Amino acid sequence: MLRGIYPGRFQPFHLGHLSVVKWALERVDELIIIVGSAQESHTLNNPFTAGERIEMIRMALTEYGIPADRYYIIPIPDILMNNVWAYHVKMYVPTFQKVFARNPLVVRLFKEAGVEIDIPPAFNRDKYNSTLIRKLIIMNEEWKDLVPSSVYNYIKSIKGDERLKEITGSDKK
């Protein structure tokens, strides 16, 4: 059984993330999706709770027909000690053999920990980018086509768009 991990903050989970999940599942039997910075929420960079992000991911993967027995979704809090972060992750998740990541720091930390790295394609990163999506939400511009429809509907249902605007002091409706 070949298992990999895909760490991210997923603030929010978008179509680029979905593409990475699909790509990774072509290379492993099971994928552990790590919801990083699990302790963070209600800030500009991390507006959604770990629980909300888990729900978004689960809804999106269900929407796109990805069987639940092919993945785990595990929240992991930050420890703010980069040199031991890869080992910290290993404490929280089942055994894995491979890491799927593009973030240079994540790649370096897992290489140093002796784990095989697989760097996924960028999948239209300039468009599918959580920072951009959060900015579009705040500016009340169109973002619906950048996330799975289940994620869009979920964010609207929890008033996540209103939360982001309130966090920034923006009252655009």
Salt bridges, closest charged atoms under 4 A:
GLU26 OE1 - ARG27 NH1 3.29
GLU30 OE1 - ARG3 NE 2.80
GLU52 OE2 - ARG163 NH2 2.77
GLU112 OE2 - ARG108 NH1 3.77
GLU116 OE2 - LYS98 NZ 3.47
ASP118 OD2 - LYS98 NZ 3.45
ASP161 OD2 - LYS156 NZ 2.76
